[in-house]
Amino acid sequence: MLFEKGRICLKIAGREAGKYCVVVEEGEEFVTVTGPKEITKIKRRKCNTNHLEPTVEKLDVKGGSDEEIKLLWESSGLLEKLGIKK
């Protein structure tokens, strides 16, 4: 599946266009994504897959809480690689 749990995506539509998010719940047409807000300024919400561009990067998400994802972002080195400023 293209939008599996942990996949980092770039939002390409809406007010959050140009920001990165992480898929926390899979679906067919809609997925649940989060930044979390402290990291990429995207709060947890449902998002149409047509509004997302998946990247090759993926985080090893187990549960899906914002705290877990925040720690994964910080330990992965992807913040610097993707140019994300907190």
N, C-alpha and C positions, 0 to 999 in steps of 0.2 A: 504494500500500500504506500502511496506517495506521501500521505500526511499521517505517518505513524507517530505514536507517542514519543516525545523527545525531539522531534524534528524541529530545527530552527528554520523559521520562515521570515521572509520580508513582506510586510504589508504593502500592497501596491494600489490600494484604493481607500478612500475615506480620510478622516482627519488625522489618522495615525500612519498615513502612507509614508514610506521611507524608513520605518522603524522595524526593528527585529522583535520577534515573539517566539514562544515555544509552544508546540502542540501538547496539551495535557489530556485531552479526550478525543479519541478518533470518531469519525463519522463518515458518511458518504458525501453529502453536499455541504454539511456544516461541521466544524470542529470547534472545540473549546481551546482558546489560546490564553497565554498570560505572558507578561514581560519578565518578571513582575514589575509593577509600577516604579519601585525604587531603582531598578536597573535600566529599563528601556522605555519607561513612561507609558506602558500599555497595561491596562488593568485586565483582569480575567473577564473574558466574554466569549460568546459564541461568534464565530466568524465564517462567512461563506468562503469555500475553498477557491472560488473564482477571484477573491480579493487577496490571495496569498501566493507568493512565489517561493517554493521550497528551495533551501540551500542544500549543499552536500553535508553540512555540519549537523551533528546530532548529539544531544545530551543523554546520559544514561539515567533517565527519570524512572524512579520506582513508584512513589506514591502520587506525586503531582502537586504537593503543597508549594505555595510561593516561597516559603523559607528554604525548602529543599532545592528549588530551582535557583534561587539566589546564590546559595552555596556552590551549586554546580557551575553557574556562570563564572563565579570568582575563581574557582579552582581549575577551570578548563583552559584558561588563557585565551578564550575566544573574544573577550571584551576588547583586548588590544588588537587582535587579528581583524575583527570586523569594524574596528574604529568606534566602539560604543563608549560614550562618555556618560558616567553616572551622574 
